[in-house]
Amino acid sequence: MSRDSIGFTFLVSAALCVVCSVLVSGAAVGLRGLQEENKENERKKNILSAAGLIEPGASAADIKKIYDERVKGIIVDLNTGQVVTDDKELFPNPQEYDQKSAADNPKMSMVIPPAEDFAGIKRRETYSWVYLISNEEGKLSQYVLPIRGKGLWSTLWGFLALDTNLNTIAGLTFYEHGETPGLGGEVDNPKWKALWKGKEAFGKDFDPEIEVIKGNVVPGSKNAIHEVDGLSGATITSRGVTHLLDFWLGNLGFRPYLEQLREKGEK
Ligand SMILES: Cc1cc2nc3c(=O)[nH]c(=O)nc-3n(C[C@H](O)[C@H](O)[C@H](O)COP(=O)(O)O)c2cc1C
């Protein structure tokens, strides 16, 4: 075949396509393990960050070590508040439970009645991870709850850490969102996140009272313990944070689980 023929051109192009596709798919398969590891590391980092156990820039080795020592994941049935991690029929391999995909799976989630969908997420999974945090003496010190809800442009994904009194906020973090940098995107500003520590999530009858207000909290004012400064120029994202917390701390969120813990604590 002549090198200048159309056939030769096609042959070379086809061979090039085959070589490139083998290289690309080889890289994708070869790097899958590393990608999974990075994803897992990211998840651990975000949980530890909500619990205030790591500083930004912690190494992967530190994250793994602190996580292994201080964090235990359990799975909770959000409808009943029961811990179901050891239910072998439901979860033969609990560590493989993927809450994010469950939220999109009609068999593992429910449609949220619009009047109760404060978080704007439409569906809620039946089972949620809860992360139990121990202090340095090995004693339970915090509960970290996965939370999510709509801001202005996007769904904000985060974790809320509660003290063992089940009311005082130990930390809040958002690790994924598409809000505008400098406006709604300030939800992941460490200075703003620091304002949450020590605030109280609930009012009387354990109704969620925590609120991101417009403007700044007036120290000593009646509701200051339940209030956090608004993000300036980002009232809609700020409201979104209030509403998603209303949802996740309420009846369709973690309330049944928290009630069980409160009852156990009283016994
Ligand atoms: C380009 C652009 C990006 C914006 N991004 C956000 C945002 O991420 N979150 C938000 O709440 N408001 C955002 N806003 C502002 C909203 O449109 C709205 O004006 C604002 O939430 C009102 O807040 P304020 O009363 O604090 O000014 C953005 C506006 C513009 C023009």
The ligand as an SDF file (V2000), in Angstrom:
LIG
                    3D

 31 33  0  0  0  0  0  0  0  0999 V2000
  -23.1160   37.1530   39.9210 C   0  0  0  0  0  0  0  0  0  0  0  0
  -23.9080   37.0430   41.2000 C   0  0  0  0  0  0  0  0  0  0  0  0
  -23.6630   35.9850   42.0600 C   0  0  0  0  0  0  0  0  0  0  0  0
  -24.3890   35.8390   43.2570 C   0  0  0  0  0  0  0  0  0  0  0  0
  -24.1410   34.7770   44.0850 N   0  0  0  0  0  0  0  0  0  0  0  0
  -24.8580   34.6300   45.2120 C   0  0  0  0  0  0  0  0  0  0  0  0
  -24.6640   33.5090   46.0760 C   0  0  0  0  0  0  0  0  0  0  0  0
  -23.8090   32.6410   45.8690 O   0  0  0  0  0  0  0  0  0  0  0  0
  -25.4790   33.4150   47.1610 N   0  0  0  0  0  0  0  0  0  0  0  0
  -26.4340   34.3450   47.4490 C   0  0  0  0  0  0  0  0  0  0  0  0
  -27.1460   34.1810   48.4400 O   0  0  0  0  0  0  0  0  0  0  0  0
  -26.6110   35.4200   46.6820 N   0  0  0  0  0  0  0  0  0  0  0  0
  -25.8410   35.5890   45.5700 C   0  0  0  0  0  0  0  0  0  0  0  0
  -26.0530   36.6700   44.7770 N   0  0  0  0  0  0  0  0  0  0  0  0
  -26.9500   37.7450   45.2320 C   0  0  0  0  0  0  0  0  0  0  0  0
  -28.3820   37.3450   45.0960 C   0  0  0  0  0  0  0  0  0  0  0  0
  -28.7660   37.4950   43.7800 O   0  0  0  0  0  0  0  0  0  0  0  0
  -29.2200   38.2220   46.0310 C   0  0  0  0  0  0  0  0  0  0  0  0
  -29.1370   39.5300   45.5820 O   0  0  0  0  0  0  0  0  0  0  0  0
  -28.6860   38.1800   47.4210 C   0  0  0  0  0  0  0  0  0  0  0  0
  -28.7710   36.8770   47.9100 O   0  0  0  0  0  0  0  0  0  0  0  0
  -29.3860   39.1160   48.3650 C   0  0  0  0  0  0  0  0  0  0  0  0
  -28.5560   39.1770   49.4940 O   0  0  0  0  0  0  0  0  0  0  0  0
  -28.3190   40.5110   50.3240 P   0  0  0  0  0  0  0  0  0  0  0  0
  -29.6780   40.9300   50.7590 O   0  0  0  0  0  0  0  0  0  0  0  0
  -27.4380   40.0700   51.4650 O   0  0  0  0  0  0  0  0  0  0  0  0
  -27.6380   41.4770   49.4020 O   0  0  0  0  0  0  0  0  0  0  0  0
  -25.3490   36.8270   43.5940 C   0  0  0  0  0  0  0  0  0  0  0  0
  -25.5790   37.8910   42.7210 C   0  0  0  0  0  0  0  0  0  0  0  0
  -24.8780   38.0150   41.5550 C   0  0  0  0  0  0  0  0  0  0  0  0
  -25.1640   39.1850   40.6500 C   0  0  0  0  0  0  0  0  0  0  0  0
  1  2  1  0
  2  3  1  0
  2 30  2  0
  3  4  2  0
  4  5  1  0
  4 28  1  0
  5  6  2  0
  6  7  1  0
  6 13  1  0
  7  8  2  0
  7  9  1  0
  9 10  1  0
 10 11  2  0
 10 12  1  0
 12 13  2  0
 13 14  1  0
 14 15  1  0
 14 28  1  0
 15 16  1  0
 16 17  1  0
 16 18  1  0
 18 19  1  0
 18 20  1  0
 20 21  1  0
 20 22  1  0
 22 23  1  0
 23 24  1  0
 24 25  2  0
 24 26  1  0
 24 27  1  0
 28 29  2  0
 29 30  1  0
 30 31  1  0
M  END
$$$$
